[in-house]
Amino acid sequence: MEIKKGIGVSPGVVIGKAFVLDAEDLVVPRRQVEASETGGEAERLGRAIAESMVELTDLRNAVEAKHGKEIAAIFDFHIRVLKDKSLLKQILAEINKNRSSAEYALSTITRRSAQMFAEMKDKYFADRVKDIYDIEKRVLRHLLGEKREDLSHLTRDIVVIAHDMLPSQTAALDKLHVKGFATDVGGRTSHTAIVARAMSIPAVVGLGNITSEVSGGDTVIIDGTRGVVIVNPDAEQLAEHKEAGRRIDEAERVLLEQSDLPAETKDGFSFMRRNAKYSPPWTSDSNNA
């Protein structure tokens, strides 16, 4: 039995068999093209962005239908980034000036943009780094012809163990069979955490090395309320957490029936209002110089 302490980002207690999701690192080698080929690379980029926009729009609409406009606003952010003319101009400049492939140009510019977000003092915007990587990987998959491992059509109940979960991956989870997830990295204010709470999927993040501690098929307890993950629990731990899960489910059911308040914190913070203030850091004169 192994007990791991992390950050509980979505409450609830679940027990299930582990599905270990391999890290999704798309390799983008530096590749230059002939000057005569830059136009073709720009066209490839345009098609990949267009295909990504269709996917994101479908995902956004599905999330809104299931979880409301506030959570769907996460993917409005993704769509606005892909529509951003300044960002596209920088990617095209990388293709035309340095004769970079579409993949390399996209990766270079989006990772530079992610670094800009990471350096922002406002933690909310600093946490958008994961969203930029989510966007980059979506477009790269269209450019490289690779597919993300599908967790939307499972046939058995599982808990997902991963190095990280991107917001779009989380939103696409099959809630019927994915009972919870635990990751090596992550934080409480990320869009992944927000989506998990909206979907009522218990989740613990920031566990450090949970992927190296768990094998596929292991029994895992995910306690999103206390931020604890237990790998291969004994009979006593199983009984204790089954009862804890039952009590939490009952308490949440009562609260849900009694609450009709808007999704706003005590200090008046509204996710939609904050998201609407988004201004990409790469559009400032200083960043475009």
C-alpha positions as CSV (number, residue, x, y, z in Angstrom):
1,M,0.0,0.0,0.0
2,E,1.3,3.5,-1.0
3,I,-0.3,6.7,0.3
4,K,0.4,9.9,-1.7
5,K,-0.4,13.4,-0.8
6,G,-1.2,16.0,-3.4
7,I,-3.6,18.8,-4.1
8,G,-7.3,18.0,-4.1
9,V,-8.9,20.1,-6.9
10,S,-12.3,18.3,-7.2
11,P,-14.0,16.8,-4.2
12,G,-15.2,13.2,-3.7
13,V,-13.9,9.8,-3.1
14,V,-13.7,7.0,-5.7
15,I,-12.1,3.6,-5.9
16,G,-11.2,2.0,-9.2
17,K,-8.8,0.2,-11.5
18,A,-6.0,2.4,-12.8
19,F,-5.6,3.3,-16.4
20,V,-2.1,4.9,-16.9
21,L,-2.1,7.5,-19.6
22,D,1.3,7.8,-21.3
23,A,2.8,11.2,-21.5
24,E,1.8,12.9,-24.8
25,D,5.0,14.6,-26.0
26,L,4.8,15.3,-29.7
27,V,8.3,15.4,-31.1
28,V,8.8,18.5,-33.4
29,P,12.3,18.4,-35.0
30,R,13.8,21.6,-36.4
31,R,13.3,21.4,-40.1
32,Q,13.9,24.0,-42.8
33,V,12.1,24.0,-46.1
34,E,13.1,25.5,-49.5
35,A,12.0,29.1,-50.1
36,S,9.6,27.9,-52.7
37,E,7.9,25.6,-50.1
38,T,7.0,28.3,-47.5
39,G,3.7,29.0,-49.2
40,G,2.8,25.4,-48.9
41,E,3.7,25.3,-45.2
42,A,1.5,28.3,-44.6
43,E,-1.4,26.5,-46.3
44,R,-0.8,23.4,-44.1
45,L,-0.8,25.6,-41.0
46,G,-4.1,27.3,-42.1
47,R,-5.8,23.9,-42.7
48,A,-4.6,22.6,-39.3
49,I,-5.9,25.7,-37.5
50,A,-9.2,25.5,-39.4
51,E,-9.6,21.8,-38.4
52,S,-8.7,22.6,-34.8
53,M,-11.3,25.4,-34.8
54,V,-14.0,23.0,-35.9
55,E,-13.0,20.5,-33.1
56,L,-12.9,23.3,-30.5
57,T,-16.2,24.7,-31.5
58,D,-17.8,21.2,-31.3
59,L,-16.2,20.7,-27.9
60,R,-17.2,24.1,-26.6
61,N,-20.9,23.5,-27.6
62,A,-20.9,20.0,-26.1
63,V,-19.5,21.4,-22.8
64,E,-22.0,24.2,-22.7
65,A,-24.9,21.8,-23.3
66,K,-23.7,19.6,-20.4
67,H,-22.1,22.0,-17.9
68,G,-23.2,25.6,-18.9
69,K,-21.7,28.7,-20.4
70,E,-19.2,29.4,-17.6
71,I,-17.2,26.2,-18.2
72,A,-17.6,26.4,-22.0
73,A,-15.9,29.9,-21.7
74,I,-12.6,28.0,-21.2
75,F,-12.8,26.9,-24.8
76,D,-13.8,30.4,-25.9
77,F,-10.3,31.3,-24.7
78,H,-8.8,28.6,-26.9
79,I,-10.8,29.7,-29.9
80,R,-9.7,33.4,-29.4
81,V,-6.1,32.3,-29.3
82,L,-6.4,30.5,-32.6
83,K,-8.2,33.5,-34.1
84,D,-5.6,35.9,-32.9
85,K,-4.1,37.7,-35.9
86,S,-1.0,38.8,-34.1
87,L,-0.1,35.3,-33.1
88,L,-0.7,33.9,-36.6
89,K,1.4,36.7,-38.0
90,Q,4.3,35.7,-35.8
91,I,4.0,32.0,-36.9
92,L,3.9,33.0,-40.6
93,A,6.9,35.2,-40.1
94,E,8.8,32.3,-38.6
95,I,7.9,30.2,-41.7
96,N,8.7,32.9,-44.2
97,K,11.8,34.5,-42.7
98,N,13.5,31.4,-41.3
99,R,12.0,28.9,-43.7
100,S,10.8,26.8,-40.8
101,S,8.3,24.0,-41.3
102,A,4.8,24.7,-40.1
103,E,5.2,22.4,-37.1
104,Y,8.4,24.0,-35.9
105,A,7.1,27.5,-36.5
106,L,4.0,26.8,-34.5
107,S,5.9,25.1,-31.6
108,T,8.5,27.9,-31.5
109,I,6.0,30.8,-31.3
110,T,3.4,29.1,-29.0
111,R,6.0,28.1,-26.5
112,R,7.4,31.6,-26.5
113,S,3.8,32.8,-25.9
114,A,3.4,30.3,-23.1
115,Q,6.6,31.7,-21.4
116,M,5.0,35.2,-21.6
117,F,2.0,33.8,-19.7
118,A,4.2,32.0,-17.2
119,E,6.0,35.3,-16.3
120,M,2.8,37.2,-15.6
121,K,2.4,38.2,-12.0
122,D,-1.4,37.4,-12.0
123,K,-1.6,33.7,-11.1
124,Y,-4.8,33.3,-13.0
125,F,-3.1,34.2,-16.3
126,A,0.1,32.4,-15.3
127,D,-2.0,29.3,-15.1
128,R,-3.1,29.6,-18.7
129,V,0.3,28.1,-19.8
130,K,-1.4,24.7,-19.9
131,D,-4.1,26.1,-22.2
132,I,-1.4,27.3,-24.6
133,Y,0.2,23.9,-24.7
134,D,-3.3,22.3,-25.2
135,I,-3.8,24.5,-28.2
136,E,-0.4,23.8,-29.6
137,K,-0.8,20.1,-29.3
138,R,-4.2,20.2,-30.9
139,V,-2.9,21.9,-34.0
140,L,0.3,19.8,-34.1
141,R,-1.7,16.6,-34.2
142,H,-3.4,17.8,-37.4
143,L,0.0,18.8,-38.8
144,L,1.7,15.6,-37.8
145,G,-1.3,13.2,-38.4
146,E,-1.1,11.9,-34.9
147,K,-4.1,11.1,-32.7
148,R,-4.6,11.5,-28.9
149,E,-5.4,8.4,-27.0
150,D,-9.2,8.3,-26.7
151,L,-10.8,8.3,-23.3
152,S,-14.3,9.2,-24.5
153,H,-15.6,5.7,-25.4
154,L,-14.6,3.3,-22.6
155,T,-16.3,0.1,-21.8
156,R,-15.3,-0.3,-18.2
157,D,-14.9,1.9,-15.1
158,I,-11.4,3.3,-14.5
159,V,-9.5,6.0,-12.7
160,V,-7.0,7.8,-14.9
161,I,-3.4,8.2,-13.8
162,A,-1.4,10.7,-15.9
163,H,1.6,13.1,-15.8
164,D,-0.9,15.9,-16.7
165,M,-4.4,16.4,-18.0
166,L,-5.1,19.1,-20.5
167,P,-8.4,21.0,-20.2
168,S,-9.7,19.6,-23.5
169,Q,-8.8,16.1,-22.5
170,T,-10.6,16.5,-19.2
171,A,-13.7,18.0,-20.9
172,A,-13.9,15.0,-23.3
173,L,-13.7,12.3,-20.6
174,D,-16.5,9.7,-20.5
175,K,-17.9,10.5,-17.1
176,L,-19.9,7.3,-17.1
177,H,-16.6,5.3,-16.9
178,V,-13.9,7.7,-15.8
179,K,-14.5,7.9,-12.0
180,G,-11.6,10.1,-11.1
181,F,-8.0,11.1,-12.1
182,A,-4.7,11.8,-10.5
183,T,-1.7,13.6,-12.0
184,D,2.0,14.2,-11.3
185,V,1.6,18.0,-11.9
186,G,-1.1,20.6,-11.8
187,G,-2.6,23.3,-9.6
188,R,-5.9,24.3,-8.0
189,T,-6.7,27.3,-10.4
190,S,-5.9,25.5,-13.7
191,H,-8.7,25.1,-16.3
192,T,-8.3,21.3,-15.9
193,A,-9.2,21.7,-12.2
194,I,-12.2,23.9,-13.1
195,V,-13.5,21.4,-15.6
196,A,-13.0,18.5,-13.2
197,R,-15.1,20.3,-10.6
198,A,-17.8,21.2,-13.1
199,M,-18.0,17.5,-14.1
200,S,-17.9,16.3,-10.5
201,I,-15.0,14.1,-11.2
202,P,-12.8,13.6,-8.1
203,A,-9.3,14.7,-8.8
204,V,-5.9,15.1,-7.1
205,V,-3.0,16.8,-8.8
206,G,0.6,17.8,-7.9
207,L,1.5,14.2,-6.8
208,G,5.0,14.4,-8.2
209,N,5.5,10.9,-9.4
210,I,2.2,9.0,-9.2
211,T,2.7,7.7,-12.8
212,S,5.8,5.8,-11.7
213,E,4.1,4.4,-8.6
214,V,1.0,3.0,-10.4
215,S,0.7,0.2,-13.0
216,G,-2.4,-0.4,-15.2
217,G,-4.9,-2.4,-13.3
218,D,-3.8,-1.5,-9.8
219,T,-6.6,-0.6,-7.4
220,V,-6.4,3.1,-6.5
221,I,-8.4,5.3,-4.1
222,I,-8.6,8.9,-5.2
223,D,-9.7,11.2,-2.4
224,G,-10.2,14.6,-4.0
225,T,-11.6,16.1,-0.8
226,R,-8.4,15.5,1.2
227,G,-6.0,15.5,-1.7
228,V,-4.9,11.9,-1.1
229,V,-4.3,8.9,-3.4
230,I,-3.8,5.4,-2.1
231,V,-2.3,2.8,-4.3
232,N,-3.3,-0.9,-3.7
233,P,-5.2,-0.1,-0.4
234,D,-5.7,-2.8,2.2
235,A,-9.2,-4.0,3.2
236,E,-9.5,-1.5,6.1
237,Q,-8.6,1.5,3.8
238,L,-11.1,0.2,1.2
239,A,-13.9,0.0,3.7
240,E,-13.1,3.4,5.2
241,H,-13.1,5.2,1.9
242,K,-16.2,3.5,0.5
243,E,-18.1,4.9,3.5
244,A,-16.4,8.3,3.2
245,G,-17.4,8.4,-0.5
246,R,-21.0,7.5,0.4
247,R,-21.2,10.3,2.9
248,I,-19.7,12.9,0.6
249,D,-22.0,11.9,-2.2
250,E,-25.0,12.3,0.1
251,A,-23.8,15.7,1.4
252,E,-23.2,17.0,-2.2
253,R,-26.7,15.8,-3.3
254,V,-28.3,17.8,-0.4
255,L,-26.2,20.9,-1.2
256,L,-27.1,20.7,-4.9
257,E,-30.8,20.5,-4.2
258,Q,-30.6,23.6,-1.9
259,S,-28.3,25.8,-4.0
260,D,-29.3,28.1,-6.8
261,L,-26.6,30.7,-6.4
262,P,-24.4,31.9,-9.3
263,A,-20.9,30.6,-9.9
264,E,-19.2,33.4,-8.1
265,T,-16.9,33.6,-5.1
266,K,-17.5,35.5,-1.9
267,D,-15.4,38.4,-3.1
268,G,-17.5,38.7,-6.3
269,F,-15.2,36.9,-8.6
270,S,-17.0,35.5,-11.7
271,F,-15.1,33.1,-13.9
272,M,-16.9,34.4,-17.0
273,R,-16.1,38.0,-16.2
274,R,-12.5,37.2,-15.6
275,N,-12.2,35.2,-18.7
276,A,-13.8,38.0,-20.7
277,K,-10.9,40.3,-19.8
278,Y,-8.4,38.1,-21.6
279,S,-5.8,40.1,-23.5
280,P,-3.0,38.0,-25.1
281,P,0.4,39.2,-23.8
282,W,2.0,38.8,-27.3
283,T,-0.1,41.7,-28.7
284,S,1.7,44.5,-26.7
285,D,4.1,46.7,-28.6
286,S,6.9,45.6,-26.4
287,N,6.4,42.0,-27.2
288,N,6.1,42.5,-30.9
289,A,9.2,44.7,-31.2
